[in-house]
Amino acid sequence: MAVDFVEKKKKQKYLLFIVLGLLAITAVILWFGYFNQEPEQPEEVYIVKKNVKINYEILDNPILKELVSFQKTPDYDGVLGKSNPFLK
């Protein structure tokens, strides 16, 4: 019977070392991969100002003068469906 207790203690001891080793490896990976990074520098943004000239002479085209605006569409006089569309 004493042998069983000794074997369980050995297994627990090995398991403890394995868990501590995994925690140490995880801590090293996180330290060098995530926490030890330098903050990113923002990219430089250049704003270029240009003078824009609009050519209004294109609006004097005779084809554009022949265009007529749309008439207002009449309102619908019929029934617009059920009061609650989710009811059958």
C-alpha positions as CSV (number, residue, x, y, z in Angstrom):
1,M,0.0,0.0,0.0
2,A,2.8,2.4,0.7
3,V,4.1,2.0,-2.8
4,D,0.8,3.5,-4.2
5,F,1.2,6.7,-2.2
6,V,4.8,7.1,-3.4
7,E,3.9,6.6,-7.0
8,K,1.1,9.2,-6.8
9,K,3.4,11.7,-5.2
10,K,6.0,11.1,-8.0
11,K,3.3,11.7,-10.6
12,Q,2.1,14.9,-8.9
13,K,5.7,16.1,-8.7
14,Y,6.3,15.5,-12.4
15,L,3.0,17.1,-13.2
16,L,3.9,20.2,-11.1
17,F,7.2,20.5,-13.0
18,I,5.5,20.2,-16.3
19,V,2.9,22.9,-15.5
20,L,5.5,25.3,-14.1
21,G,7.6,24.7,-17.2
22,L,4.7,25.5,-19.5
23,L,3.9,28.6,-17.5
24,A,7.5,29.8,-17.8
25,I,7.6,29.1,-21.6
26,T,4.3,31.0,-22.0
27,A,5.6,34.0,-19.9
28,V,8.8,34.1,-22.1
29,I,6.8,34.0,-25.3
30,L,4.4,36.8,-24.1
31,W,7.3,38.9,-22.8
32,F,9.3,38.8,-26.0
33,G,6.4,38.7,-28.5
34,Y,3.9,41.1,-27.1
35,F,4.9,43.2,-24.1
36,N,8.4,44.0,-25.3
37,Q,7.4,45.7,-28.6
38,E,8.1,49.3,-29.2
39,P,5.0,51.5,-29.8
40,E,4.2,52.0,-33.5
41,Q,5.0,55.5,-34.9
42,P,2.2,57.1,-36.8
43,E,2.7,57.5,-40.5
44,E,3.6,60.9,-41.8
45,V,0.7,62.5,-43.6
46,Y,1.3,65.1,-46.3
47,I,-1.4,67.5,-47.2
48,V,-1.2,69.0,-50.7
49,K,-3.2,72.0,-51.4
50,K,-4.1,72.7,-55.1
51,N,-6.0,75.4,-56.7
52,V,-9.0,74.1,-58.5
53,K,-10.6,75.9,-61.4
54,I,-14.1,75.1,-62.3
55,N,-15.1,75.6,-66.0
56,Y,-18.6,76.9,-66.0
57,E,-18.6,77.3,-69.8
58,I,-19.7,73.6,-70.2
59,L,-23.1,74.6,-68.7
60,D,-23.7,76.8,-71.8
61,N,-23.9,73.7,-74.0
62,P,-27.2,73.8,-76.0
63,I,-27.8,70.1,-75.3
64,L,-27.9,70.8,-71.5
65,K,-30.3,73.7,-72.1
66,E,-32.9,71.4,-73.7
67,L,-33.1,69.3,-70.5
68,V,-36.4,69.6,-68.6
69,S,-36.7,68.8,-64.9
70,F,-39.0,65.9,-63.8
71,Q,-42.6,66.7,-62.8
72,K,-43.5,65.9,-59.2
73,T,-44.9,62.4,-58.9
74,P,-48.5,62.3,-57.6
75,D,-49.2,60.9,-54.2
76,Y,-50.6,57.3,-54.0
77,D,-54.4,57.3,-53.4
78,G,-54.9,53.6,-52.8
79,V,-54.6,51.4,-49.7
80,L,-51.0,50.9,-48.5
81,G,-51.3,47.4,-47.1
82,K,-52.2,46.0,-43.7
83,S,-51.7,48.0,-40.5
84,N,-49.5,45.2,-39.1
85,P,-47.6,43.4,-41.9
86,F,-46.6,40.6,-39.6
87,L,-50.1,39.4,-39.0
88,K,-51.5,36.8,-41.4
